[in-house]
Each structure stands twice: as structure tokens, then as C-alpha cells.
Amino acid sequence: MVKADPIISIRVLQGGVENHFGYNASYRKVWFAKQRVIARIYGDWEKSYNELPRWLFAMQMYLSGTWVQLVTQLWPASTDTVMFHRVFWMFSPCVEAFKHCKPLISIDGTHLYAQDGNANILPIAFAVVEDETKEAWSFFLSYLREHVTPQLGV
């Protein structure tokens, strides 16, 4: 059931276990079982996190002009464990194409794009942040200004 619908609720899974096996599993047991199934299907969080810098480095190596800024922070309960905090990236072809677009950027909470003279949409830069906070917007907009739109009038 989890493979078909990874966001399936624990309550639905509990019902499936009870219907199929006649066993009333606790919420906690089903939650842990779902986490193990998700890790088996998609890989676990630690393994995915440990691969992230390698993926970002590969983007920079094979997509000339790509710029990436990965920000980590210390895990609160440990002084030797780091965790993902934020990442910003942009692709050089998008930045080059932006030079031929209207000098206007549209931003909402999920998308950042420009429009060319034919009203086609061009993605410019990308980020994954913890939340829409003042600090996260500052992080994003400062790298956007530095690496995508250093020209005046945008």
C-alpha cells in the first residue's frame, strides 16, 4: 500500500493490516513499519543526505557555469554531526537567457521565473530552504542578486 501511495495515512494502513491479517496493530508499530518500507523503497534519510553534496558537485562538473551554495548546520544534539539547512543553485544557460528577457522577475512562494518577449516563462534560480522566513528569503535573494541579476534596473 505504501509503494502505491507513499503519503497514505497510518490510520488507513492500520485498517489494511486489520482487514488482511485480523490483527489490530498500534499506531506506533504501523508508523515504524511505514518508515522502514519507505526507506527500503526510496533509501533512508542519512544515505540520501550523504549523497547530496556529490549530486551537487556533479551538476557543477557536467553543467558548465552551474553555481551551487549548500549550507549545513550542526545537529542540535551533537557537535560532530551536520545536517542540511539550505541550498541555492542556478544554471548558466538560464542566467544567459535572462539577459534577453524583460528586466522583471516574478517571485511567489514556490516559483521564480522571468518572461521573454514572447511571454514564455524561463526558470532562473532554485532553492530549498527550511521555511518562508525572513532569513531564508534573504539567503535566496542575496545569491540571486549576486549570481543571476547583478545588472541594475531589475
N, C-alpha and C positions, 0 to 999 in steps of 0.2 A: 504494500500500500504506500509506503514511504517513497519507493522508487518512482511510482506513478505520480505522486503528489508530495513533494518534499515539504510543503508547508501544511500538510494535514495536521489537524489538531490532535492533541493527546487523548482527548475525550473520544474522538472518533476511533482512534487506534484501540483504546480500551474496549470499546464496543465490538470492534472486529475480533479482538482476542477472545472476548467472552462468547461471541457467536460461533467462532471457529473451533475453539478449544474447550468451551464451557468453564473457563477459569476467569475469575474476577481479579485482574491484576491491578495493583495500586498505581496511582498516577505517577509516583516516583519511579517505579520499576519500568513503566512504559516510556517515560521520558528518557531514562538512561538507555533503554533499548533503542529508542529512536536515534539518540545521539551516536550510538555505535553503528547503526545502519547507515546513517548519513556519512560518518567517517569512512566506512567501508566503500561506499559508492563514490564519494567525492574527495576523499582524503581528509585528514584531520587538520585542525586549525594551525597547529605548530608546523606541520610539514608544509602547508600552503604558505604560511608566513615566511618560512625559511627559504622558499623558492622565489619570493617576490623580488628581492634585490637582483637575482640572476635574470629574471624576466625583464626587469627594467634596464639592466645593463645590456641585454641582448637587443632591446629596442634601440638603444643608443648606438650600438655597434653596427647594426644592419640597416637602420633607417637614418641615413646621414642627416645631421642637423637636429636630430631629436634632442630635446633638453628635458631632464628629469630632476626633480628635487624630492627625495624621500626623507621624511622626518620621523624619527623614532623617539621614544621616551622610555625612561626606566619603569619597569613594572613596580607598582607601589609597594608590594610586599618583598621585593628582592632588589639588591644592589647590583647584581650581575646579570639580570635578565632584562632585555629590552623588548618593547612592543611597538607595533605600528601606531603612528599618530596621524600623519597626513602624507599625501603625495600630490605633486603637481607635475604635469607633463604637457609638452607641446611638440608638434611635428613641423619641421621646417617647411614642407610644401604648403601647409595651411597658412603659416605666417607669410610666406611669399605671396600666396594668393590673396591674403588680406590686404596687401598693399594696393591691389586693384579693385577693392571693394569700396563701398560708401564708408566714410570715416565715422562709423557708428557701430557700437557693439550693443547687442541686446542680451541682458542677463536676467534670468529668473533663478529660482532655487535649484533647478535641475539642468538647465542648458545654457550654454554660452555660444552665441553664434553671430556671424556677420552676414550681410546680404550683398550680393554683387549687383551690377547694373540691371540684370535680368530678373531680379528678385529671387535668385537661387540662394539657398542657405548654405553657409560654409562654417563647419565647426572650427574653432580656433584653438582652444586650450581645454585641458581636462584636469580635474582634481577629485580626490576622495578625501573628505575631511570628516571629523567626528560629529559635527552638527553645524547648523547655520548660526554660528556665533560671530561676534564682532572680530575676535581673533582669527577665526577661520576665513572670514571674508578678507581681512587684512592680508593674511598669508596669500590667498589666491590673487587678489588684485595687485599686490606688490610684485609678484612674479609675472603677472600678466603685463603690467606696465614695463617691467624691465626686459622681458624677452619677446613680447608679442607686439606691443604698441608703444615703442619709445618715442615715436613721432608726435609732434604737437598737434592739437586740434582733434584728437579722438576723444 
